[in-house]
Amino acid sequence: MSFVREIVKNASIAVGVADTIEELSALHRPGCAAVIWRRQPLTGVQSWIDGLDPDVLPRAWVILRPDAVRDAALEVCDASGIPAGPERDRFVDDIAALADIFAGLIKARWLRLRSC
């Protein structure tokens, strides 16, 4: 058995860290492979998610246009049996907002919505 090792010269691979939406643009810097956004969960939503039965947590893998994410997230929540309410609405709105932010950042016409 032999191992082949490719050496990449003059490459800088970095991961940026962002505390604000504006700082996510670090992704466009040369050598930046990813950006971690240190954001706080929406008030009340994290405790609501933590209180859900794990069997009803959404499971989906779909490719769609950014403007279709909100409706798809609603459908996934309905199909999973997540009860309607203000926390679910905030959760779905947050998913849609994150999709819009990400699509705008990378100028994507299509996104992969995935939950496990």
C-alpha positions in Angstrom: 0.0 0.0 0.0 1.3 3.5 -0.8 0.2 6.9 0.3 0.2 9.9 -2.0 0.6 13.2 -0.4 -0.1 16.4 -2.3 1.6 19.5 -1.0 -0.2 22.8 -1.6 2.3 25.6 -1.8 1.5 29.2 -1.1 -2.0 28.4 0.2 -3.5 30.0 3.2 -6.6 28.3 4.5 -8.4 30.2 7.3 -11.6 30.2 9.2 -13.0 33.6 10.1 -15.1 34.4 13.2 -17.9 36.9 13.0 -19.9 38.5 15.8 -22.2 40.5 13.4 -23.8 40.0 10.0 -21.5 42.4 8.4 -18.4 40.5 9.6 -19.6 37.4 7.6 -18.1 39.1 4.6 -14.8 37.8 5.8 -15.7 34.8 3.7 -14.7 36.8 0.7 -11.1 37.4 1.9 -8.5 35.4 0.0 -7.7 32.1 1.8 -10.8 32.1 4.0 -12.6 28.8 3.7 -15.4 29.4 6.2 -16.8 31.8 8.7 -18.2 30.9 12.1 -21.0 33.3 13.3 -21.1 33.6 17.0 -24.6 34.5 17.5 -27.0 34.0 20.4 -30.1 31.8 19.9 -33.4 33.7 19.6 -34.9 34.4 23.0 -37.1 31.5 24.0 -36.5 29.5 20.9 -33.6 27.5 22.2 -35.4 26.4 25.3 -38.5 25.6 23.2 -36.3 23.4 20.9 -34.7 21.7 23.9 -38.2 20.9 25.2 -39.3 19.2 22.0 -39.5 15.4 21.8 -36.5 14.4 19.7 -38.8 12.2 17.5 -40.5 15.3 16.2 -37.4 17.3 15.3 -37.5 18.1 11.6 -35.7 15.9 9.1 -35.3 17.2 5.6 -32.9 17.5 2.7 -34.1 19.6 -0.2 -32.6 22.0 -2.8 -34.6 25.1 -3.4 -34.5 28.8 -4.2 -33.8 31.1 -1.2 -37.3 32.6 -1.5 -38.9 29.2 -1.0 -37.1 28.4 2.3 -39.7 29.7 4.6 -42.6 27.7 3.1 -40.4 24.6 3.0 -39.4 25.0 6.6 -43.1 25.4 7.5 -44.0 22.2 5.6 -41.2 20.3 7.3 -42.4 21.4 10.7 -45.9 20.4 9.9 -44.8 17.0 8.6 -42.6 16.4 11.7 -45.5 17.1 14.0 -44.0 20.2 15.6 -46.9 22.1 17.2 -47.8 25.5 15.8 -47.1 28.5 18.0 -45.1 31.6 18.4 -41.8 29.8 19.0 -42.2 27.7 15.9 -43.0 30.9 13.9 -39.9 32.6 15.2 -37.9 29.4 14.4 -39.2 29.3 10.8 -38.6 33.0 10.3 -35.1 32.6 11.6 -34.4 29.8 9.2 -35.7 31.9 6.3 -33.7 35.0 7.4 -30.5 32.9 7.7 -31.1 31.5 4.2 -31.5 35.0 2.8 -28.4 36.2 4.5 -26.3 33.2 3.3 -27.7 33.4 -0.3 -26.9 37.1 -0.5 -23.4 36.6 0.9 -22.5 33.9 -1.7 -24.9 35.1 -4.4 -26.6 31.7 -4.5 -29.6 31.1 -6.7 -30.2 27.7 -5.0 -29.6 26.5 -1.5 -29.6 23.1 0.2 -31.9 23.1 3.2 -30.9 20.3 5.5 -31.8 19.2 9.0 -31.1 15.9 10.7 
